[in-house]
């Protein structure tokens, strides 16, 4: 993840520090929005194209979905980004991230299993949950926000999914990679934290041994990012390190 | 020419009894960001960086500003094909002005030296681009001329999406018609492609840049049998899923290595250029450095430049140690082994112990340390003039212990200065001699035959080369012509004759 540190500057650091000045100017104008291209040439024809979630996401269907061939879970309920202005990712210490992601932003934040289209109020923001299937192994949160014309930088994303396991699986582990910083919970218990200014790598941080219940298991996560792309990938591995793939993910409201 | 030894590095060298002290980064004013691969033109070394300028060096050790490149932009790379130097760089993107729309250009010149009449960049052409929205930011381009196929490849990209590869025409530097970019990695930047032993290696930088002493930049690698991937790391993690084996990270006084560039010097010596985001001995500024590349189990590993110290110099051929050809002086005292000792092959002091197997007598003296041999125990027996060399069993004796020291203002070679090699605690100095032989002389004078180039080889051993040999222009290295006989001979990378290891004395 490229981190545009607003406080770093030297002549030789031209490549990344000029963007800092652009971002700083945007923030100085009283808005944390820093959409790519917003400060660049407006003549870029790509910027004038209608934004969509394609090709990064498709709407989740009512049919149960399996993890991909490597066990990555691609079906998620994603909440439109919560504004959390950060001019740099260097602030993401353990303490900062833990405080930021344990703060209460909306009711029943740590127990809610939302439905597609549900809305929550966060301060002045009215945000919508979207039930989506990622077309890649990773969930591209930047593309989610960009496609919906939402804030891409300086935000918190919430993600929820429900997986159904055909059996109890002991000594499993949840593995997560994230571009940004994040915390993840399984069935209400905090299991994986990714602090600092991270780049996404599969199996970056791994939970301690845990048990996947037979039947329903709820995964909940929050990703925080300042400037730069943000995404995550998540899967479960068994006690031998092999991906667990015989899971079923359904976001059908009736299943909830 | 000022010889630059940062204060902290000097203290490290002099105060810490480390086997290998950390070498400082390059000499002179090697200030640069996003350096290109090192190129050689008109008898000089050139490196280009972000912003249009670059560095020039006469010897690869001392660097000054002065290289020139038109176009501005960021993160250039350069490669020589035939009589042309192709230069690539990017304009736009990289987050500049908040966007990721960028263009990569290629142009060529017949000389990189601004003083040359052949210094003229021609035919700038667009070879890759990103539109600012797509999952790619077309910056940080880097060339690979495939040694097996002759095809020219260009990798580019940064953290905003994918690293991509396109194919160029090596005759023109232009994009091959109809060629489509191929995604090969994510979450990486400053990539470089290397072809070696049937593998293609994609090196690039992970971590954060441009944050001075807090930058976490580090260089990673994946490899593939196909130049277009898939590239995997040593754990089998695809670089398209964030994988990457560490090549070099922060160490000592250097923070945030990035922008790998390979420098193949031949004969088994490979080095790489990079910048450090911060050299803590140079106000935390971004500087160029050149260090050895080692290869272990088919993977590149960042080596460290040699910086001297006290050593045994061990021949890889015989395992024996380089030593003065002087009388072996025995250590006094008891010998033997076992409960009472006394069964050595003539090494025991007669009558010193009971027959083997006999329990120690109650009156046997207490076990105590034996004083090692000291220089003044033996120095009086050494000739005062030139002394020949040989290679013998290492016995921790003064005639086998060497002190190796960088020599100020004596020039250097890519990554390092020349060194003097002396018998420890003396001024007796290793010197190349007429007829491609090697001797020691009583005093160091700074003459070129007393200066030595020490390069780490890709297997971790070292090659030792005199700066000059009297009345000879032969390129020769210190070599074990016999198990026990040193000479100077042409270095053969396939042989252990010219390989040496520095060991704790």
Interface residues (C-beta under 8 A of the other chain):
Chain A: X1 X2 X3 X4 X5 X8 X10 X11 X12 X13 X14 X15 X16 X17 X18 X19 X22 X23 X26 X34 X35 X36 X37 X38 X39 X40 X41 X44 X45 X46 X47 X49 X89 X90 X137 X138 X143 X177 X179 X197 X199 X200 X201 X202 X203 X204 X227 X228 X229 X233
Chain B: X31 X32 X33 X34 X49 X50 X51 X74 X75 X94 X95 X96 X97 X98 X99 X100 X101 X131 X132 X133 X134 X135 X139 X158 X159 X160 X161 X186 X187 X189 X206 X207 X208 X209 X210 X211 X212 X214 X216 X237 X241 X242 X243 X244 X285 X286
